[in-house]
């Protein structure tokens, strides 16, 4: 492994070793990942394609909508390796699935 974060390196390394330095997205992002047998093929410090960018995996909670404070309290066993593309797409999909806020609430100054 060529790169790792300065802060939380032990936690990051534990998550990456458990994941085999490969993104653990199993379709939560909306992609079927058919070439990777249902799992994203992005690997830490590898390029996405011949002319692509370098992939930097992150250790993040299984729930992509977890707050930063909640994520910081989790042990390595409750984190998973995510590539930024899958994590962002999974968070967008999870937000769309949240129940809509009720619109028939009375306002403070409604009479």
C-alpha positions as CSV (number, residue, x, y, z in Angstrom):
1,X,0.0,0.0,0.0
2,X,1.5,3.3,-1.1
3,X,-0.8,5.8,0.7
4,X,-2.8,5.9,3.9
5,X,-4.1,8.7,6.1
6,X,-1.9,10.2,8.7
7,X,-4.7,10.3,11.3
8,X,-6.3,7.0,12.2
9,X,-3.8,4.9,10.2
10,X,-4.2,1.8,12.4
11,X,-8.0,1.9,12.0
12,X,-7.8,2.5,8.2
13,X,-5.3,-0.4,7.8
14,X,-7.5,-2.8,9.8
15,X,-10.5,-2.0,7.6
16,X,-8.5,-2.2,4.4
17,X,-6.8,-5.5,5.3
18,X,-10.2,-7.0,6.1
19,X,-11.5,-5.8,2.7
20,X,-8.4,-7.0,0.9
21,X,-7.8,-3.3,-0.2
22,X,-10.8,-3.5,-2.5
23,X,-14.1,-1.6,-2.3
24,X,-16.8,-3.5,-0.5
25,X,-19.8,-2.0,-2.3
26,X,-22.1,-4.8,-3.1
27,X,-24.5,-2.8,-5.3
28,X,-25.6,-0.2,-2.7
29,X,-24.5,2.4,-5.3
30,X,-27.0,1.2,-7.9
31,X,-24.5,-0.7,-10.0
32,X,-24.7,-4.4,-10.2
33,X,-20.8,-4.8,-10.4
34,X,-21.3,-7.8,-12.7
35,X,-17.6,-7.9,-13.7
36,X,-16.6,-8.2,-10.0
37,X,-19.1,-10.9,-9.1
38,X,-21.4,-8.4,-7.4
39,X,-18.6,-6.4,-5.7
40,X,-16.9,-3.2,-6.9
41,X,-13.6,-3.8,-8.5
42,X,-11.8,-0.6,-7.4
43,X,-8.7,-1.3,-5.4
44,X,-6.8,1.1,-3.2
45,X,-4.0,3.0,-5.0
46,X,-4.9,1.5,-8.4
47,X,-6.0,3.4,-11.4
48,X,-9.6,3.3,-12.6
49,X,-8.5,2.9,-16.2
50,X,-5.6,3.4,-18.5
51,X,-6.1,7.2,-18.5
52,X,-8.1,7.4,-15.3
53,X,-7.5,8.7,-11.8
54,X,-6.0,6.9,-8.8
55,X,-8.5,5.3,-6.4
56,X,-8.2,6.2,-2.8
57,X,-10.5,4.0,-0.7
58,X,-11.9,5.3,2.6
59,X,-13.0,3.5,5.7
60,X,-16.6,4.6,6.3
61,X,-19.7,3.1,8.0
62,X,-21.9,0.6,6.2
63,X,-24.7,3.2,6.4
64,X,-23.6,5.9,3.9
65,X,-25.8,8.5,5.7
66,X,-24.1,8.2,9.1
67,X,-22.8,11.5,10.4
68,X,-19.1,12.1,10.8
69,X,-19.4,12.1,14.6
70,X,-21.2,8.7,14.5
71,X,-18.6,7.3,12.1
72,X,-15.7,8.4,14.3
73,X,-17.1,6.4,17.2
74,X,-17.3,3.2,15.3
75,X,-14.8,0.4,15.6
76,X,-13.1,-1.1,12.6
77,X,-15.5,-4.1,12.6
78,X,-18.4,-1.7,11.8
79,X,-16.7,0.1,9.0
80,X,-16.2,-1.0,5.4
81,X,-13.9,0.0,2.6
82,X,-15.6,2.3,0.1
83,X,-14.4,4.0,-3.1
84,X,-15.6,7.6,-3.4
85,X,-17.8,6.9,-6.4
86,X,-19.7,4.1,-4.7
87,X,-20.0,5.9,-1.4
88,X,-21.4,9.0,-3.0
89,X,-23.8,7.1,-5.1
90,X,-25.0,5.0,-2.2
91,X,-25.5,8.1,-0.1
92,X,-27.6,9.7,-2.9
93,X,-29.7,6.6,-3.2
94,X,-30.2,6.3,0.5
95,X,-31.4,10.0,0.7
96,X,-33.9,9.4,-2.0
97,X,-35.4,6.5,0.0
98,X,-35.9,8.6,3.1
99,X,-39.6,9.3,3.8
100,X,-40.6,12.7,2.5
101,X,-41.2,15.4,5.1
102,X,-44.9,16.0,5.8
103,X,-46.2,19.1,4.0
104,X,-49.5,19.4,5.8
105,X,-48.0,20.6,9.1
106,X,-49.3,23.8,10.5
107,X,-46.9,26.7,10.6
108,X,-46.1,28.7,13.6
109,X,-48.1,31.7,12.4
110,X,-50.9,29.8,10.6
111,X,-54.3,30.9,11.9
